[in-house]
Amino acid sequence: MTSPEVYMQRALELAALGLGRVSPNPMVGCVIVHHDKIIGEGWHQAFGGPHAEVNAIQSVIDKSLLPESTLYVTLEPCSHFGKTPPCADLLIHHKIKRVVICNEDIHPLVAGKGIEKLKAAGIEVLVGIESERGLALNKRFFHAIEKERPYIILKWAETADGFIAQENYSSKWISNEYSRQLVHKWRSEEDGILVGRNTAMYDNPSLSVRDWTGKNPVRIVIDRFLKLSDRLNVMDGSQATLLYNVLKHEEHTNLTLVRIEEQGFLWHLLKDLHKRGIHSVIIEGGAHTLQSFINEGLWDEARVFKSKRSFGSGILAPHLKAHLSHTTMAHDDQLLIYKPIAVTL
């Protein structure tokens, strides 16, 4: 007989298909099993669309089997009316025999209520199968609720001798073409992409996913005193853009100037992004902006490309005291993944 872990692993694989498509909702996958055979599968495919449980039940050809089936789902079924009806009610309606859940939903509107509703209806409920994998999959969702700020990913490329750009701020091209395409894939997976004034001015980036298929993230630019030219690509109105400053608030088509306090600037910025439903941000420069987030301890993951190229002189890469969690190769670039060092009391 197949173990519950195997079916939950399949549900997690399905859930991951929603990466970059369902935020600020969590990624959720669902598998329905009858007598050790999968009879239905589904995942949450788009924000505002049907949830994983709905899609899985709809995929079952013979629904008379549902009262004798076990439903595996990566997150506690919702118990409230949102953009869709409560999934817990749907499972009760179809008289699902048993529900196996990877993670409880910590969102205040759910937070155990879905489990309680299922149990009250006489459905057997098991919680915690492959829970660590589920937490890792939905790190953005859980982090945003627990910390009340987005999950922050730092990204940069540095030369073999430790520079992030030349003295004239030019950083083209430190990493290889494959690495640059991978970055566009990463952009499609996050809600926002952030750069500082110097990067916006000297690199004039579009901050889009033009080398990948997917949605463009919200562009987030730090320009404290509004010195950037409106002729730059980040000002072209082609995608939603937030410009954080200390001077004024204005709203234009696809461009919002957001005024925040100078004291605690970065924290106020992240709190505002959280209120806007932005659960994850990838920060792509420059060195000063990256170092500012590092110094404030406002980061959760760093992805660093180490090139074989050397500059000899230039702008030094950020200084990071962190735990190296993973290394791999992106063709001839080395990709280093860092996590913050856990603080023990």
C-alpha positions in Angstrom: 0.0 0.0 0.0 1.3 3.4 -1.0 2.3 5.6 2.0 0.5 9.0 2.6 3.9 10.7 2.1 4.0 9.6 -1.5 0.5 11.1 -2.3 1.4 14.3 -0.4 4.6 14.6 -2.4 2.5 14.4 -5.6 0.2 17.1 -4.2 3.2 19.3 -3.5 4.5 18.8 -7.0 1.1 20.0 -8.3 1.0 23.0 -5.9 4.4 24.2 -7.3 2.8 24.7 -10.7 1.1 27.7 -9.3 4.4 29.6 -8.6 4.1 33.1 -9.9 0.5 32.7 -10.7 -1.6 32.7 -7.5 0.0 35.2 -5.2 -1.0 36.6 -2.7 -2.8 33.3 -2.3 -0.7 30.3 -1.3 0.2 27.5 -3.8 -2.0 24.5 -3.1 -2.2 21.0 -4.7 -4.7 18.2 -4.2 -4.8 14.5 -4.9 -7.8 12.2 -4.4 -7.2 8.5 -3.8 -9.6 5.6 -3.8 -8.4 2.1 -2.9 -4.7 3.2 -3.4 -5.4 4.6 -6.8 -5.4 8.3 -7.8 -8.8 9.2 -9.2 -8.5 13.0 -9.2 -5.8 15.8 -9.2 -5.8 19.5 -9.2 -4.0 22.7 -8.1 -4.7 26.4 -7.6 -3.9 27.7 -11.1 -4.6 31.4 -10.9 -5.5 34.1 -8.3 -9.2 34.4 -8.1 -9.8 31.1 -9.8 -11.0 27.7 -8.4 -9.0 26.3 -5.5 -7.1 23.0 -5.7 -9.8 21.0 -4.1 -12.4 22.2 -6.6 -10.2 21.3 -9.5 -9.4 17.9 -8.1 -13.0 17.0 -7.4 -14.1 18.2 -10.9 -11.4 15.9 -12.4 -12.9 12.8 -10.8 -15.0 10.9 -13.4 -17.0 8.8 -11.0 -18.0 11.0 -8.1 -19.8 8.1 -6.4 -16.3 7.0 -5.3 -15.7 10.2 -3.2 -17.4 9.0 0.0 -14.9 6.2 0.2 -11.9 8.3 -0.9 -9.0 10.1 0.9 -8.2 13.6 -0.2 -4.6 14.9 0.2 -4.2 18.6 0.2 -1.1 20.7 0.9 -2.9 23.4 2.9 -5.9 23.4 5.2 -9.1 23.8 3.2 -10.6 27.3 3.5 -13.7 27.8 5.6 -14.8 31.3 4.5 -16.3 33.0 1.5 -13.6 34.9 -0.4 -13.4 35.0 -4.2 -14.6 31.4 -4.1 -16.9 29.5 -1.8 -15.4 27.6 1.2 -13.6 24.4 0.2 -14.4 22.7 3.5 -18.1 22.9 2.6 -17.4 21.3 -0.8 -15.6 18.4 0.9 -18.5 17.9 3.3 -21.0 18.1 0.5 -19.2 15.3 -1.4 -18.9 13.3 1.9 -15.1 12.8 1.5 -14.2 10.0 4.0 -10.7 11.2 5.0 -8.7 14.4 4.5 -4.9 14.5 4.9 -3.4 17.9 5.2 0.2 19.0 4.8 0.1 22.4 6.7 -2.5 24.3 8.7 -3.4 27.6 7.2 -2.2 30.4 9.6 -4.2 33.1 7.8 -6.6 34.6 10.4 -9.7 33.9 8.3 -8.9 30.1 8.3 -6.4 29.3 11.2 -7.9 25.9 12.1 -11.5 26.7 11.3 -11.5 24.5 8.2 -10.2 21.5 10.1 -12.8 22.1 12.8 -15.5 22.2 10.2 -14.4 18.9 8.6 -14.2 17.1 11.9 -17.6 18.4 13.0 -19.0 16.8 9.9 -17.5 13.4 10.8 -14.6 13.5 8.4 -11.4 11.9 9.6 -8.6 14.5 9.4 -4.8 14.0 9.6 -2.5 17.0 9.7 1.3 17.3 9.3 2.3 15.0 6.5 5.4 16.4 4.7 4.9 19.6 6.7 8.5 20.9 6.2 8.3 20.6 2.5 5.0 22.4 2.5 6.4 25.3 4.6 9.3 25.6 2.2 7.0 25.6 -0.8 4.8 28.4 0.6 7.6 30.3 2.3 6.4 33.6 0.8 2.8 33.1 2.0 3.8 32.0 5.6 6.5 34.7 5.9 4.2 37.5 4.8 1.6 36.6 7.5 4.1 35.9 10.3 6.5 38.9 9.6 4.0 41.3 8.0 6.5 42.1 5.3 7.4 40.5 2.0 9.9 37.6 1.6 13.1 39.3 0.4 15.4 37.7 -2.1 18.7 39.5 -2.8 20.3 38.8 -6.1 23.5 40.0 -7.7 26.4 38.9 -9.9 30.0 39.5 -8.9 33.3 39.0 -10.6 35.9 36.5 -9.5 37.7 39.4 -7.8 34.6 40.5 -5.9 33.2 43.5 -7.9 29.5 44.1 -8.7 30.2 46.8 -11.3 32.9 48.9 -12.9 33.8 52.3 -11.5 31.4 53.9 -14.0 28.6 51.7 -12.5 28.5 49.5 -15.6 27.8 45.9 -14.8 27.4 44.4 -18.3 28.0 41.6 -18.6 29.4 39.9 -15.5 27.2 36.8 -15.6 26.6 34.6 -18.7 23.6 34.5 -20.9 22.1 31.4 -19.2 22.4 33.1 -15.8 20.6 36.2 -17.1 17.8 34.1 -18.5 17.5 32.3 -15.2 17.1 35.7 -13.5 14.1 36.5 -15.8 12.5 33.2 -14.7 13.0 34.2 -11.1 11.4 37.6 -11.8 8.3 35.8 -13.1 8.0 33.9 -9.8 8.0 37.0 -7.5 5.4 39.7 -6.8 7.9 42.6 -7.0 11.4 43.6 -8.2 13.3 46.4 -6.5 16.3 48.6 -7.5 17.8 51.7 -6.1 18.3 55.1 -7.9 21.8 54.4 -9.2 20.8 51.1 -10.9 17.7 52.7 -12.4 19.8 55.6 -13.7 23.0 53.9 -14.9 21.7 50.5 -16.1 18.3 51.9 -17.2 16.7 48.4 -16.8 13.2 47.4 -17.9 12.9 45.0 -15.0 10.6 42.7 -17.1 10.5 39.0 -17.9 11.2 39.6 -21.6 13.5 36.5 -21.8 10.9 34.2 -20.1 7.2 33.4 -20.2 5.2 34.8 -17.3 3.9 37.9 -15.6 6.0 41.0 -15.0 6.6 41.7 -11.4 5.6 45.1 -9.9 8.6 47.4 -10.3 9.8 49.0 -7.1 12.2 51.9 -7.3 13.9 53.8 -4.4 14.4 57.4 -5.3 14.2 59.3 -2.0 14.5 62.8 -3.5 12.8 62.2 -6.9 16.0 62.8 -9.0 15.3 60.2 -11.7 14.5 61.2 -15.2 11.0 60.4 -16.5 12.6 59.1 -19.7 14.0 56.0 -18.0 12.5 52.6 -18.7 11.2 52.2 -15.2 9.0 55.4 -15.9 7.6 54.2 -19.2 4.2 53.0 -17.8 4.6 49.6 -19.4 4.1 47.8 -16.1 2.9 48.6 -12.6 5.6 50.7 -10.8 6.0 52.0 -7.3 8.4 54.9 -6.7 9.3 55.3 -3.0 10.4 58.7 -1.9 10.3 61.2 1.1 8.7 64.1 -0.8 5.3 63.5 -2.2 2.5 61.0 -3.2 1.1 61.0 -6.7 -0.8 58.5 -8.8 -0.4 58.1 -12.6 -1.2 55.3 -15.0 1.0 52.3 -13.9 3.1 54.7 -11.8 2.6 55.5 -8.2 4.8 57.9 -6.2 4.7 56.7 -2.6 5.8 59.1 0.1 7.2 57.5 3.3 9.1 58.7 6.3 12.9 59.0 6.1 13.4 57.4 9.6 13.0 53.7 9.1 12.7 54.2 5.4 13.2 50.5 4.4 10.9 49.2 7.0 8.1 51.6 6.1 8.6 50.6 2.4 8.2 46.9 3.2 5.2 47.5 5.4 3.6 49.5 2.5 4.3 46.6 0.1 2.7 44.2 2.5 -0.4 46.3 2.7 -0.5 46.2 -1.1 -0.5 42.3 -1.1 3.1 42.0 -2.4 4.4 38.9 -0.6 7.8 38.6 -2.2 10.4 40.9 -3.7 13.6 40.2 -5.6 16.2 43.0 -5.1 18.6 43.4 -8.0 20.7 46.3 -7.0 22.7 48.2 -6.8 25.4 47.6 -4.2 24.3 50.3 -1.9 20.7 49.3 -1.9 21.5 45.6 -1.4 23.9 46.5 1.5 21.2 48.6 3.1 18.8 45.7 3.3 21.6 43.4 4.6 22.6 45.9 7.3 19.0 46.2 8.4 18.6 42.4 8.5 15.7 42.8 6.1 16.4 39.8 3.8 15.6 36.1 3.7 17.6 34.6 0.9 20.5 35.7 -1.3 21.3 34.3 -4.8 24.8 35.3 -5.9 26.3 34.5 -9.3 30.1 34.2 -9.2 31.7 34.9 -12.6 35.1 33.9 -13.9 35.6 37.4 -15.2 37.7 40.0 -13.3 37.5 43.7 -13.3 40.6 44.6 -11.3 38.8 47.5 -9.7 35.3 48.9 -9.4 32.3 48.8 -7.0 32.7 46.1 -4.5 29.9 43.4 -4.1 27.8 43.6 -0.9 29.3 42.1 2.2 27.2 39.3 3.5 27.6 37.3 6.7 25.4 34.3 6.1 24.9 30.6 5.9 25.8 29.1 2.5 22.9 26.7 1.9 23.5 25.5 -1.6 25.9 25.8 -4.6 25.4 24.9 -8.2 26.7 25.8 -11.6 24.9 28.0 -14.2 27.1 26.9 -17.1 30.4 28.6 -16.2 29.0 30.8 -13.5 28.8 29.5 -9.9 25.5 30.1 -8.2 25.6 30.5 -4.4 22.5 30.5 -2.3 22.7 32.0 1.1 20.3 32.1 4.1 20.6 34.4 7.2 22.4 32.9 10.1 19.9 31.8 12.7 20.0 33.8 16.0 20.1 31.6 19.0 19.3 33.0 22.5 
